[in-house]
Amino acid sequence: MEQFDLGIIGGGPAGYTAALRAASLGQKVVLFEKESIGGVCLNKGCIPTKSILHASELFKKIQACSDCGISVQNIELDYSKIVERKNNIIEKLKKGIELALKNAKVTVVRAEATIKSATEIIDSNGVNYEVKKLICAVGSSPKTVKGLEFDHKFILSSDDILNLTDLPKSILIVGSGAIGIEWTRIFSNFGVETTIVELAQHLLPLADTEVSKRVERIFKTNKIKFYTSTSVDKIDDNKVTLSNGEIIEPELILAAIGRQPNDVEKLDGVKYIGDVSGEIQLAHYAIKQAVEEVENIEFRKDLVPSVVYGSPEIAWVGKREQDLDGEDFKKSNILVSALGKSHCDNETEGFIKILSQNNKIVGAHIVSAEASALIQQIVIAMQNDISVDELKKTCFAHPTYSEGIFECLFR
Ligand SMILES: Cc1cc2nc3c(=O)[nH]c(=O)nc-3n(C[C@H](O)[C@H](O)[C@H](O)COP(=O)(O)OP(=O)(O)OC[C@H]3O[C@@H](n4cnc5c(N)ncnc54)[C@H](O)[C@@H]3O)c2cc1C
């Protein structure tokens, strides 16, 4: 039986990061992947959605570019080309990871693997492997609830939606987490009649309430129909009855109500990282867990940024205003429209909100162009315990969205 220092099941961000890090430390590594290297993130998640989202934003921007003195006629949309581009991006990035694994001399086994014990793995071809350490990074799958089971034709999962080669005329999106919001933006940018239904009181229920309310306002402005505190009661053919009595007849439904860790036996001695760990279901969390596991580099689990993409981006880290209820804290706020850069870019929607206690930032909530980059500055400040007064001494370039952070701190 071939022996390895480390066996990893699952070739997503958690698995391939662990493999590359361990190999760089000189360990003999075997990695099992039953479908496609890159996992959900590369093949069905982060990358494909962002590539389609980018095309949809471009489509919308081109239609609005007369504001900037540019007139474009005969704009044509070929969704199949957008899908083709998405597939090409996946292939290119996948080849990059595969090459990195090859160069690092990681043995990649393209088969389903099963854990026999904390030191033994068997693949679907019946081959056994002995490992000194075992990491299980088998990921998660779309969640469903009774009455909203995927039939993969009318009721689609976030996997199915990527297989569309044509845009529907209308769609109902159930669930307004990051996946629901991003697909709402994609479809509405492309002119698809989009309705979103959320069981919680506000859209994007995990966000700071002020952020959720701003998203609702933006959706209203963009004439995107949404229902909060509402669920799907009944589906008859394509007739959907909501809990508020409304009946809608969408061409498709995207059920984006969350993801569940894939079912695996939990054994002592085996390390479970990434989505399967049941902790935060984000690719960067999976990657940090892998680095922590292999290289022993700890990270702050309370400082994991969340980002929702599209225009404007939404990002946050740390405590929300509702978490600080009853506590003493300072709230600093600035509208993005106060920044010169936002006017140059036609991106005036949004705000930056920084919450601090005793001169230290405890949370930040941003709705703005480039929010995904802005939040990182806050994460670094929080991670390194940089006080608000110290940050005020930092020089921020002009005109940028970053200077919004600087301006905000003085409010
Ligand atoms: C639509 C969508 C958009 C997303 N957008 C973002 C985003 O913008 N940013 C972000 O941070 N996160 C995003 N995510 C979440 C992100 O994709 C996951 O958090 C991340 O992929 C988790 O990585 P992982 O390595 O734990 O698991 P996965 O990526 O799920 O990889 C697990 C791998 O294990 C393989 N596997 C499973 N069982 C076995 C077995 N028995 N043998 C061999 N192989 C096996 C699977 O085939 C899979 O390739 C998104 C997810 C979705 C669905």
PDBQT file of the ligand as one rigid body, heavy atoms in Angstrom, charges set to zero:
ROOT
HETATM    1  C1  LIG A 501     -23.169  30.284  -6.274  1.00  0.00    +0.000 C 
HETATM    2  C2  LIG A 501     -22.078  30.367  -5.233  1.00  0.00    +0.000 A 
HETATM    3  C3  LIG A 501     -21.331  31.514  -5.130  1.00  0.00    +0.000 A 
HETATM    4  C4  LIG A 501     -20.322  31.611  -4.174  1.00  0.00    +0.000 A 
HETATM    5  N1  LIG A 501     -19.608  32.762  -4.109  1.00  0.00    +0.000 NA
HETATM    6  C5  LIG A 501     -18.638  32.889  -3.188  1.00  0.00    +0.000 A 
HETATM    7  C6  LIG A 501     -17.837  34.069  -3.111  1.00  0.00    +0.000 A 
HETATM    8  O1  LIG A 501     -18.029  35.015  -3.878  1.00  0.00    +0.000 OA
HETATM    9  N2  LIG A 501     -16.861  34.133  -2.178  1.00  0.00    +0.000 N 
HETATM   10  C7  LIG A 501     -16.639  33.103  -1.297  1.00  0.00    +0.000 A 
HETATM   11  O2  LIG A 501     -15.736  33.225  -0.471  1.00  0.00    +0.000 OA
HETATM   12  N3  LIG A 501     -17.366  31.981  -1.341  1.00  0.00    +0.000 NA
HETATM   13  C8  LIG A 501     -18.362  31.838  -2.266  1.00  0.00    +0.000 A 
HETATM   14  N4  LIG A 501     -19.077  30.668  -2.336  1.00  0.00    +0.000 N 
HETATM   15  C9  LIG A 501     -18.783  29.608  -1.359  1.00  0.00    +0.000 C 
HETATM   16  C10 LIG A 501     -17.541  28.790  -1.783  1.00  0.00    +0.000 C 
HETATM   17  O3  LIG A 501     -17.733  28.276  -3.066  1.00  0.00    +0.000 OA
HETATM   18  C11 LIG A 501     -17.316  27.674  -0.782  1.00  0.00    +0.000 C 
HETATM   19  O4  LIG A 501     -17.246  28.209   0.510  1.00  0.00    +0.000 OA
HETATM   20  C12 LIG A 501     -16.014  26.925  -1.098  1.00  0.00    +0.000 C 
HETATM   21  O5  LIG A 501     -16.056  26.347  -2.372  1.00  0.00    +0.000 OA
HETATM   22  C13 LIG A 501     -15.770  25.845  -0.052  1.00  0.00    +0.000 C 
HETATM   23  O6  LIG A 501     -14.575  25.189  -0.353  1.00  0.00    +0.000 OA
HETATM   24  P1  LIG A 501     -14.311  23.689   0.111  1.00  0.00    +0.000 P 
HETATM   25  O7  LIG A 501     -12.935  23.374  -0.358  1.00  0.00    +0.000 OA
HETATM   26  O8  LIG A 501     -14.644  23.522   1.515  1.00  0.00    +0.000 OA
HETATM   27  O9  LIG A 501     -15.371  22.809  -0.669  1.00  0.00    +0.000 OA
HETATM   28  P2  LIG A 501     -15.774  22.682  -2.196  1.00  0.00    +0.000 P 
HETATM   29  O10 LIG A 501     -15.364  23.829  -2.977  1.00  0.00    +0.000 OA
HETATM   30  O11 LIG A 501     -17.206  22.290  -2.168  1.00  0.00    +0.000 OA
HETATM   31  O12 LIG A 501     -14.915  21.445  -2.701  1.00  0.00    +0.000 OA
HETATM   32  C14 LIG A 501     -15.139  20.152  -2.235  1.00  0.00    +0.000 C 
HETATM   33  C15 LIG A 501     -14.644  19.175  -3.292  1.00  0.00    +0.000 C 
HETATM   34  O13 LIG A 501     -14.654  17.865  -2.747  1.00  0.00    +0.000 OA
HETATM   35  C16 LIG A 501     -15.002  16.936  -3.768  1.00  0.00    +0.000 C 
HETATM   36  N5  LIG A 501     -15.469  15.724  -3.109  1.00  0.00    +0.000 N 
HETATM   37  C17 LIG A 501     -16.571  15.594  -2.326  1.00  0.00    +0.000 A 
HETATM   38  N6  LIG A 501     -16.639  14.332  -1.835  1.00  0.00    +0.000 NA
HETATM   39  C18 LIG A 501     -15.571  13.670  -2.321  1.00  0.00    +0.000 A 
HETATM   40  C19 LIG A 501     -15.103  12.336  -2.190  1.00  0.00    +0.000 A 
HETATM   41  N7  LIG A 501     -15.724  11.461  -1.402  1.00  0.00    +0.000 N 
HETATM   42  N8  LIG A 501     -13.989  11.983  -2.839  1.00  0.00    +0.000 NA
HETATM   43  C20 LIG A 501     -13.309  12.865  -3.636  1.00  0.00    +0.000 A 
HETATM   44  N9  LIG A 501     -13.721  14.137  -3.796  1.00  0.00    +0.000 NA
HETATM   45  C21 LIG A 501     -14.834  14.540  -3.137  1.00  0.00    +0.000 A 
HETATM   46  C22 LIG A 501     -16.067  17.692  -4.545  1.00  0.00    +0.000 C 
HETATM   47  O14 LIG A 501     -16.217  17.162  -5.850  1.00  0.00    +0.000 OA
HETATM   48  C23 LIG A 501     -15.518  19.126  -4.534  1.00  0.00    +0.000 C 
HETATM   49  O15 LIG A 501     -14.734  19.357  -5.674  1.00  0.00    +0.000 OA
HETATM   50  C24 LIG A 501     -20.068  30.530  -3.304  1.00  0.00    +0.000 A 
HETATM   51  C25 LIG A 501     -20.811  29.354  -3.414  1.00  0.00    +0.000 A 
HETATM   52  C26 LIG A 501     -21.799  29.273  -4.369  1.00  0.00    +0.000 A 
HETATM   53  C27 LIG A 501     -22.593  27.989  -4.482  1.00  0.00    +0.000 C 
ENDROOT
TORSDOF 0
